[in-house]
Amino acid sequence: MATETQVARIAEDAHGSAEAAHAAGEATGLPQLDFSTFPNQIFWLLIALIAIYFILSRVALPRIAAVLAERSGTITNDLAAAEELKLRATEAEAAYQKALTEARSEAQKIATETRAEIQADLDEATAKADAEISARTAESEKRIAEIRESAMQSVSEVARDVTADIVAAFGAKADKSTVDAAVDARLKGGA
């Protein structure tokens, strides 16, 4: 039974100490909500805020301002460089257009000169060909005239021989000068 008595006593002690602890907790509560510590908390809050202000104003904010100023300067410089490059590009485009116009004009001039040279060569070759054709035509006409003259002489001789033979076949005797005169008159278109 002694053990039961001891167990009961231990349980009473535990229960009593829990009640005591609970009662003590209610009395103290949360320390930050205890009005008796407000002035102390406000003092340390002000000290912390002043320290944070000085740290930010002396260290962090100047660095941030320097970075912002550097970025602003970089942006300004980049915008100025971009504007300068834009002006250069505009000038380069104008120069390109001018060079292109000049090149087209020069190409047109060269084409015109080349056409004129080719036309002059062609005219010269045509004139040579015409002269050669005229010379050959004159030579051919001369040959044709010689052939015609030769043919006429041959026809005249054949006509004289045939006339003399025809007259002899009829049994008459023809004089050579009479036959020649008759053939010449007939060949010239006389009767």
C-alpha positions in Angstrom: 0.0 0.0 0.0 2.8 2.2 0.4 3.3 2.2 -3.2 -0.2 3.4 -3.8 0.3 6.2 -1.4 3.5 7.3 -3.1 1.9 7.2 -6.5 -1.0 9.3 -5.3 1.4 11.8 -3.7 3.5 12.1 -6.8 0.3 12.7 -8.9 -0.8 15.4 -6.5 2.6 17.1 -6.7 2.6 17.0 -10.5 -0.9 18.3 -10.7 -0.1 21.1 -8.2 3.1 22.2 -10.0 1.2 22.3 -13.4 -1.4 24.6 -11.8 1.3 26.7 -10.4 3.1 27.0 -13.7 -0.2 27.8 -15.4 -1.0 30.5 -12.9 2.5 32.1 -13.3 2.2 32.1 -17.1 -1.1 34.0 -17.0 0.3 36.6 -14.7 3.4 37.3 -16.9 1.9 36.9 -20.4 3.8 37.8 -23.6 6.6 40.2 -22.8 6.2 42.4 -25.9 2.6 43.1 -24.8 3.5 43.9 -21.3 2.8 47.7 -20.9 5.5 48.0 -18.3 8.2 47.2 -20.9 6.9 49.7 -23.6 9.2 52.6 -22.9 12.2 50.2 -23.0 10.9 48.7 -26.3 10.3 52.1 -27.8 13.8 53.3 -26.9 15.4 50.3 -28.5 13.1 50.6 -31.5 14.3 54.2 -32.0 17.9 53.2 -31.6 17.5 50.4 -34.2 15.7 52.7 -36.6 18.4 55.5 -36.2 21.1 52.9 -36.7 19.4 51.5 -39.8 18.9 55.0 -41.1 22.6 55.9 -40.7 23.7 52.6 -42.2 21.4 53.1 -45.2 22.1 56.8 -45.6 25.9 56.5 -45.2 26.6 53.1 -46.9 23.8 51.6 -48.9 22.0 54.6 -50.4 25.2 56.2 -51.7 26.1 53.0 -53.4 22.6 52.7 -54.9 22.8 56.4 -56.0 26.2 55.8 -57.6 24.9 52.7 -59.5 21.8 54.7 -60.6 24.0 57.6 -61.7 26.3 55.2 -63.6 23.4 53.5 -65.3 21.9 56.9 -66.2 25.3 58.0 -67.6 25.6 54.8 -69.5 22.1 55.1 -70.9 22.8 58.7 -71.9 26.1 57.8 -73.5 24.4 54.8 -75.3 21.6 57.1 -76.6 24.2 59.6 -77.8 26.2 56.9 -79.5 23.1 55.5 -81.1 22.1 58.9 -82.4 25.6 59.4 -83.8 25.5 55.9 -85.4 22.1 56.8 -86.8 23.5 60.0 -88.4 26.4 58.0 -89.8 24.1 55.4 -91.2 22.0 58.1 -92.8 25.1 59.7 -94.3 26.4 56.3 -95.4 23.0 55.6 -97.1 23.1 59.0 -98.8 26.7 58.3 -100.0 25.6 54.8 -101.1 22.6 56.2 -103.1 24.9 58.9 -104.6 27.5 56.2 -105.6 24.8 54.0 -107.0 23.4 56.9 -109.1 26.9 57.7 -110.3 27.5 54.1 -111.1 24.3 53.8 -113.0 25.1 57.0 -114.9 28.6 55.7 -115.7 27.2 52.3 -116.8 24.7 54.1 -119.1 27.5 56.2 -120.5 29.7 53.2 -121.1 26.8 51.3 -122.7 26.1 54.3 -125.0 29.8 54.6 -125.9 30.0 50.8 -126.5 26.9 50.9 -128.7 28.4 53.8 -130.7 31.7 51.9 -131.1 29.9 48.8 -132.2 27.6 50.8 -134.5 30.7 52.5 -136.0 32.4 49.1 -136.4 29.3 47.7 -137.9 28.9 50.7 -140.3 32.6 50.3 -141.3 32.1 46.5 -141.9 28.9 47.2 -143.8 30.6 49.8 -145.9 33.5 47.3 -146.6 31.0 44.6 -147.4 29.0 46.9 -149.7 32.3 48.0 -151.4 33.3 44.4 -151.8 29.9 43.4 -153.1 29.9 46.4 -155.5 33.4 45.4 -156.7 32.3 41.8 -157.2 29.1 42.9 -158.8 31.0 45.1 -161.3 33.5 42.2 -161.9 30.6 39.8 -162.4 28.8 42.2 -164.7 32.1 42.6 -166.6 32.5 38.9 -166.9 28.8 38.5 -167.9 29.4 41.2 -170.6 32.5 39.4 -171.8 30.6 36.1 -171.8 27.7 37.7 -173.6 30.1 39.3 -176.1 31.8 36.0 -176.6 28.5 34.3 -176.9 27.4 36.9 -179.5 30.5 36.3 -181.4 30.0 32.6 -181.3 26.4 33.0 -182.3 27.5 35.3 -185.1 30.0 32.8 -186.3 27.5 29.9 -186.1 24.9 32.0 -187.8 27.3 32.9 -190.6 28.3 29.2 -191.0 24.7 28.0 -190.9 23.6 30.7 -193.3 26.3 29.8 -195.7 25.4 26.2 -195.4 21.6 26.9 -195.9 22.3 29.0 -199.0 24.6 26.3 -200.3 21.9 23.7 -199.6 19.5 25.7 -201.8 22.0 25.5 -204.5 23.1 29.1 -204.6 26.4 30.4 -204.0 26.6 33.1 -201.4 29.4 35.6 -201.1 31.0 35.7 -197.6 30.6 39.5 -197.3 26.9 39.3 -198.3 26.3 36.5 -195.7 28.2 38.6 -193.0 26.1 41.7 -193.8 22.8 39.7 -193.7 23.8 38.0 -190.3 25.0 41.3 -188.8 21.8 43.1 -189.9 19.6 40.3 -188.4 21.6 40.2 -185.1 21.3 44.0 -184.7 17.5 43.7 -185.1 17.1 44.6 -188.7 15.2 42.6 -191.3 
